[in-house]
Amino acid sequence: MAQKDITNYLRVTHDRVFEHNRSWAENKKASDPDFFVKLSAGQEPEYLWIGCSDSRIPAEQITGLEPGEAFVHRNIANLVCNTDLNVMSVITYAVEHLKVKHIVVCGHYGCGGVKAAMTARDLGLLNPWLRNIRDVYRLHEKELDTIADEGARYDRLVELNVYEQVRNVIKTASVQQSYAKNRFPVVHGWVFDFKDGLLKDLKINFETILADIQKIYDLTK
């Protein structure tokens, strides 16, 4: 593609975003004249969504949630690392100030971050981030190594990664203290499947995990 064609293409794709934005705003005002008045008044989301940065998984669209109903944080492979001040700040703010009732860690089958972590190679700057997923493999090595099919093993690691990130959310002081006081938030683990567009609830037992974690990580006192 010639340089001029590339420039024109970039301009068209950029302008398209603003065209869609104007259309969206007009439609919202047509259906609810006070929509933006209410939106500007503040937010009281029920959900904190911690998902993957993958561009194919828009949290609000796949759940049907409207603006103001979900506080969203996304990163590569939906990790919750206690050394990541970004995700820790998001959790603290969502729990202590927004008073969210549910925290969802949502992974997805076909995750590039999980796939990369299964690859035995040096990936440079990605190494310290992906090591968190490799640690998940190490924790569940016996189970994963019994799965002969690589695709099935890959899918299972996606699920186990969500499980471990849920545990990491529950380890935080803000979640433990809020639940002890208010009985919320409840933490969930979900996985999105591109094949049918459906969310799979891993049915993680929040209270059981909380009790197990607090044998070592009790931060309610």
LINJO-V467667 format. One record per helix or strand. SS is the DSSP state (H for helix, E for strand). FROM is the first residue (numbers start at 0). LEN is the number of residues. Records with the same first field share a line. If there is no record, write none. Layout:
SS: FROM-LEN / FROM-LEN
This chain:
H: 2-29 / 34-6 / 58-5 / 75-3 / 84-12 / 111-6 / 123-16 / 140-5 / 149-21 / 172-10 / 205-12
E: 46-6 / 69-6 / 101-7 / 185-8 / 197-4
